[in-house]
Amino acid sequence: MGNPEDKHLLSKIWGNFAGEDRSRALTTPSIEKIIGEMFSIGNFYYYVINLADSSISHHHKNILKIHGLPEYPSQLNEIFNLIHPDDIPFVVKAENIVVEKIKQIGVEHQLLLKPSYCFRMKTKKGKYELFHHQAIHTLMDENNRLFQSINIHTNIQHITPQNPYTVLLTGISPRKDFHQFTVQLTDDRKSSDSPNLTKREIEILILIAKGYSGKEISDMLILSEHTIRSHRKNILKKTDSRNSKELIRKVFEWGLV
């Protein structure tokens, strides 16, 4: 991480994804609008990455409180220094998987594709706790080279300390993509087996975990509220969950969000 030729461990991966010439000035995204649409079930923060120089800016103030930092970090390496050393190889593999899958789908769609996964980060208490990471790609040029991204980190230690070591790439409306990858680690740690849910049940389960009501899910999927209630009962039964709180914990452990 100290090599002057590499800004951070992901620079080569992202360079392969975004292209070489990324010197154009960036505009400020509508951060609050984007974050307002994202799922957050715990203490969270966000920051903007400028991929041209790996600088970070537009921090949410919680980043100082959660990690006990004296000042806002200015480079992505400062975020990497907070990640548990044992989780760094997973993060590198996860980003590689995301880049390759987006290239396979088509980089022209990258602004409507959201990668997410979990890793441990050091908190103000001096302990490593599990965080849910989401990345929103916000700016690219006419050649589909990525210039800017917003990272959102949510502390989910209170929900589960168990990392599923899975990577998700999901579509942002109107896209409906759902791609899940399990990363095999060298110490043979594996994610928990998720239940045998149908595609529709997984779709509803994710919306439940994101906090949508039965009526909202009904409107979004153009299904009756009775149908949504029936699906919810089946989901609780299949996942052996007593209530929504227990269901949400399992959703994270299975890497479904």
C-alpha positions in Angstrom: 0.0 0.0 0.0 3.0 2.3 0.3 4.2 1.8 -3.3 4.2 5.2 -4.9 3.2 3.7 -8.3 0.0 2.4 -6.8 -2.4 4.8 -5.1 -4.1 1.9 -3.4 -4.6 -1.8 -3.8 -7.6 -1.4 -6.2 -5.9 1.1 -8.6 -4.9 -1.5 -11.1 -8.3 -3.2 -11.1 -10.2 0.1 -11.5 -7.7 1.3 -14.1 -8.5 -1.8 -16.2 -12.2 -1.0 -15.7 -12.3 2.7 -16.3 -9.5 3.5 -18.8 -6.3 5.5 -18.5 -7.2 9.1 -19.2 -9.2 10.4 -16.2 -7.9 13.9 -15.7 -11.2 15.8 -16.4 -12.6 17.9 -13.6 -15.5 16.3 -11.7 -18.8 17.8 -10.8 -20.4 17.5 -7.4 -23.1 14.8 -7.3 -26.5 15.2 -5.6 -25.3 13.2 -2.7 -28.3 13.7 -0.3 -30.8 12.6 -3.0 -28.8 9.4 -3.7 -28.2 8.5 -0.1 -31.9 9.2 0.7 -32.8 6.3 -1.6 -30.3 3.9 -0.1 -30.9 1.3 2.6 -29.4 2.1 6.0 -30.2 0.0 9.1 -27.5 1.3 11.3 -24.9 4.1 11.8 -23.6 5.0 8.3 -21.5 7.5 6.4 -20.6 8.2 2.9 -17.8 9.8 0.9 -17.1 10.6 -2.8 -14.2 9.0 -4.6 -12.5 10.8 -7.5 -11.1 8.0 -9.5 -8.7 10.3 -11.3 -6.4 10.6 -8.2 -8.1 8.3 -5.6 -8.9 11.4 -3.5 -12.1 11.3 -1.3 -14.3 14.2 -0.4 -17.9 15.2 0.5 -17.7 13.1 3.7 -20.7 12.5 5.9 -19.8 13.7 9.4 -20.5 10.3 10.9 -17.1 9.0 9.5 -15.3 10.9 12.3 -17.6 9.7 15.1 -17.7 6.1 14.0 -14.0 5.6 13.4 -12.7 8.1 16.0 -10.8 10.1 13.3 -9.4 13.5 14.2 -10.0 14.8 10.7 -11.6 13.8 7.4 -9.5 11.4 5.3 -8.4 12.8 1.9 -7.1 9.6 0.2 -8.6 6.2 -0.2 -5.6 4.6 1.4 -6.7 6.1 4.7 -10.0 4.1 4.4 -8.0 1.0 3.6 -6.0 1.4 6.8 -9.2 1.0 8.8 -10.1 -2.4 7.2 -9.1 -5.5 9.0 -5.9 -6.9 7.4 -7.4 -10.3 7.0 -10.3 -8.8 5.0 -8.1 -6.9 2.5 -7.6 -9.9 0.2 -11.4 -10.4 0.1 -12.0 -6.7 -0.8 -9.5 -7.0 -3.7 -11.2 -10.2 -5.0 -14.6 -8.6 -4.6 -13.7 -5.5 -6.6 -12.1 -7.7 -9.3 -15.4 -9.7 -9.5 -17.4 -6.5 -9.8 -15.2 -5.1 -12.6 -15.3 -8.3 -14.6 -19.0 -8.7 -14.3 -19.8 -5.1 -15.3 -17.5 -5.4 -18.3 -19.5 -8.6 -19.2 -22.8 -6.9 -18.8 -21.6 -3.7 -20.6 -19.8 -0.7 -19.0 -22.4 1.6 -20.6 -24.8 0.3 -17.8 -22.4 0.9 -14.9 -24.3 3.9 -13.5 -27.3 1.6 -12.9 -25.3 -1.3 -11.3 -24.6 -1.3 -7.5 -21.9 -3.5 -6.0 -22.1 -4.4 -2.3 -20.3 -6.7 0.2 -19.2 -6.7 3.8 -15.9 -6.3 5.6 -14.6 -5.5 9.1 -13.4 -2.0 10.0 -11.8 -0.5 13.1 -14.2 1.7 15.1 -13.7 4.4 17.7 -13.7 1.7 20.4 -10.6 0.2 18.9 -12.4 -3.0 17.9 -13.1 -4.3 14.4 -16.8 -4.5 13.5 -18.7 -5.6 10.4 -19.7 -3.0 7.9 -21.9 -3.2 4.8 -20.3 -1.5 1.8 -22.3 -0.1 -1.2 -20.9 1.8 -4.2 -22.9 4.0 -6.4 -21.3 5.0 -9.7 -22.2 8.6 -10.4 -20.2 10.0 -13.3 -18.7 8.6 -16.5 -17.6 10.2 -19.8 -18.8 9.6 -23.4 -16.4 6.7 -23.7 -18.0 5.0 -20.6 -14.9 5.6 -18.4 -15.8 5.8 -14.7 -14.8 9.1 -13.0 -16.7 9.2 -9.8 -18.3 6.9 -7.2 -20.1 7.3 -3.8 -19.2 4.7 -1.2 -21.7 4.1 1.7 -20.6 2.2 4.8 -23.1 1.0 7.3 -22.2 -0.6 10.7 -24.2 -3.8 10.9 -22.3 -5.4 13.9 -25.5 -5.1 15.9 -27.3 -7.2 13.3 -24.7 -9.9 12.7 -20.9 -10.2 13.2 -20.8 -12.9 10.5 -19.4 -12.0 7.1 -20.9 -14.1 4.3 -17.9 -13.3 2.0 -20.3 -12.8 -0.8 -20.4 -10.1 -3.5 -23.6 -8.7 -4.9 -24.1 -6.7 -8.1 -27.7 -5.4 -8.3 -29.6 -3.2 -10.7 -30.8 0.3 -9.8 -34.3 0.9 -11.2 -35.2 0.4 -14.0 -32.6 -2.4 -14.2 -33.4 -5.7 -12.5 -30.0 -7.3 -12.3 -29.2 -9.6 -9.3 -25.8 -11.4 -9.4 -24.4 -13.1 -6.3 -20.9 -14.4 -6.0 -19.3 -16.3 -3.1 -15.6 -15.7 -2.6 -13.6 -18.7 -1.6 -11.0 -17.7 1.0 -7.7 -19.4 1.6 -8.7 -20.5 5.1 -11.9 -22.2 3.7 -14.3 -19.9 5.5 -17.6 -20.2 3.7 -20.9 -18.2 3.8 -24.0 -19.7 5.3 -26.2 -21.6 3.0 -29.2 -19.5 2.0 -32.7 -21.1 1.8 -34.2 -22.3 -1.4 -36.2 -19.2 -2.2 -37.8 -18.5 -5.6 -36.7 -15.5 -7.6 -39.8 -13.6 -6.6 -39.4 -14.4 -2.9 -35.8 -13.1 -3.0 -37.0 -10.0 -4.7 -39.6 -9.4 -2.0 -37.2 -10.4 0.8 -34.7 -7.7 -0.3 -37.5 -5.1 -0.4 -38.6 -6.1 3.1 -35.0 -5.8 4.3 -34.8 -2.4 2.8 -37.7 -1.3 5.0 -40.5 -1.1 2.4 -44.1 -1.7 3.6 -46.4 -4.3 2.1 -48.3 -1.7 0.2 -45.1 -0.1 -1.2 -43.9 -3.5 -2.3 -47.3 -4.2 -3.8 -47.2 -1.0 -5.8 -43.6 -1.6 -6.9 -44.1 -5.1 -8.1 -47.7 -4.6 -9.4 -49.0 -7.4 -7.1 -51.9 -7.4 -4.6 -51.2 -6.8 -1.0 -52.7 -10.2 -0.2 -50.1 -11.8 -2.5 -47.3 -9.9 -0.8 -48.6 -11.0 2.6 -48.7 -14.7 1.4 -45.1 -14.4 0.1 -43.9 -12.9 3.4 -45.5 -15.8 5.3 -43.7 -18.3 3.0 -40.4 -16.4 3.3 -40.6 -16.5 7.2 -41.4 -20.2 7.1 -38.7 -21.1 4.6 -36.1 -19.1 6.5 -37.2 -20.3 9.9 -37.5 -16.7 11.1 -39.8 -15.7 13.9 -40.0 -12.0 12.9 -38.7 -9.4 10.6 -35.7 -8.6 12.9 -34.5 -12.2 12.8 -35.2 -12.3 9.0 -33.0 -9.1 8.4 -30.1 -10.6 10.3 -30.2 -13.7 8.2 -30.5 -11.7 5.0 -27.1 -10.1 5.8 -25.6 -13.4 6.8 -26.6 -14.9 3.4 -25.3 -11.9 1.6 -28.6 -11.0 -0.1 -28.2 -7.2 0.4 
